[in-house]
Amino acid sequence: MIGEDFNITKSRIYLKIAIGLTLIGLTNCGNSNKTLNKVQKAIDKPNIIFYLADDQDVYDYGCYGNEKVNTSAVDRLAKEGMLFTNAFTAQAICAPSRSQLFTGKYPLKNGCFANHTATKPNIKSVTARMKQLGYEVVLAGKSHVKPSSVYEWDREWQPVPKKGVPRDYIPLDSIEAYFKTSNKPFCMFITSKYPHAKYFEVEHASKEDIKWYPFNADKKDNKDFVNKKAGYYKSIEEDNNQIEHVLKYVDDYLGDNTLFIYSADHGVSGKFTVKDIGLKVPFVARWPKVIKPGTTSSQLIHYTDVLPTFMDIAGGKATDDMDGKSFLPLLKGEDIQINKYVYGVRTNQNILNSEVFPSRMIRNKRYKYIRNFNALEVVKQNLTGKPQVDYFIKRGATAFKKEPFEALYDLQNDPFEQHNLAKNPELNSMKENLKKAMFSWMKSQGDILNKTIGNMPIITPKGNKGFKLDQDTPTRTIPDAVKNTLKKGDYIVIEHW
């Protein structure tokens, strides 16, 4: 071990000497200041690490107010860096959420707006963008994005099986070895499988061990729910152990010029919805000597902003077709508006229940507007006259019969979205402004939906992939009379499925 560390130290010394000689040589040869600046800029580029947890509510961290769960590693990052209180993903589901991080584009624009679907093949992702700016781009852990032609990682390490725990671990050995030997700027996504179910088994858990909120307080006396929640908390603690290992490697092998961001891809309590319990994400950033420790930002930021920010840090600039904007000024201490609005989408097809119930959301810092396009109150207007299609449209509306066609929430006074104000005449102007901006955004995204009631397209995967509406899934049974009845022309085929 001593000999290995000596060799690593020796390699780094040689690298620094080589860089120094290069700079001296360039100066003596009379090369321009432009060339010298280019070399110095390459030396100064920070390493970028993005740690992504899987299916964890923003409310389940000590630094976000939950004292019942152990998130000491993330809490440490918040003390040493900046905590964001208004960070969002556009979709509360794995693949569409990750595709935004990697492309800077919302799900409808990048093509991955149903789970397990692929990004459009002509899009340049973080791998191409950051390579062009001199970075090595690495994925360590869960992928859940495709195709490989869009996501060409310089290095990719799969999750590692581990005994006695419910999920595979991140590849800690590979991460440590890489940090030890890296000799060029890198952008690494460490993507954990925790705390995503399956959870640890916890018997005889107490409801006093759980932090309760308005959206789940009615389950305090449900023993199965309490046990499951306790297992989820334990899975969070297991991920906390992984993060602590990674932070030790960062402190041991990397310098202060390392940006470390922690987040979780979406909330589990609001999975598949456009409520804040699904779309609001934890987001904590540490960058010594750049980010002031112990700071907080309430500015609206979004997963589509991550790649533009990384490109900005690397000396590049987001392209015009990206949806996101750089929030580098926030990291540097400027409290400026990054986004006036953030948006969310819901596509309930191609998940296990696979119902027709699409939704769209727009949100500013205080108010949120939601339209549920196939709500029960408008389902009759959505019917097509084709029995094999209308069965599934009605089924979708019935599955979510408690969800209204329109919803408006005052998040300042009602952060858990318990009181729908859509019919409040005093807020009609706000509702109409949000609605207008949302439909304008939808049009720019090439959305399959529009403001016309009665337009209810259904989607299906290309080939035999995914969960088709007229077939059974592991959690849903379709009556024999309507099985395999949907025909070409009844649905939109998603080409990049």
Secondary structure, 3 states (H helix, E strand, C coil): CHHHHHHHHHHHHHHHHHHHHHHHHHHHCCCCHHHHHHHHHHHHCCEEEEEEEECCCCCCCHHHCCCCCCCHHHHHHHHHCEEEEEEECCCCCHHHHHHHHHHCCCHHHHCCCCCCCCCCCCCCCHHHHHHHCCCEEEEEECCCCCCCCCCCCCEEECCECCCCCCCCECCHHHHHHHHHHCCCCEEEEEEEEEECCCCCCCCCCCHHHCCCCCCCHHHCCCHHHHHHHHHHHHHHHHHHHHHHHHHHHHHHHCCCCEEEEEEECCCCCCCCCCCHHHHEEEEEEECCCCCCCCEEECCCEEHHHHHHHHHHHCCCCCCCCCCCCCCHHHHCCCCCCCCCCEEEEECCCCCCCCCCCCEEEEECCCEEEEEECCCHHHHHHHCCCCHHHHHHHHHHHHHCCCCCCEEEEECCCCCCCCCCCCCCHHHHHHHHHHHHHHHHHHHHHCCCCCCCCCCCCCEEECCCCCCCCCCCECCECCCHHHCCCCCCCCCEEECCC
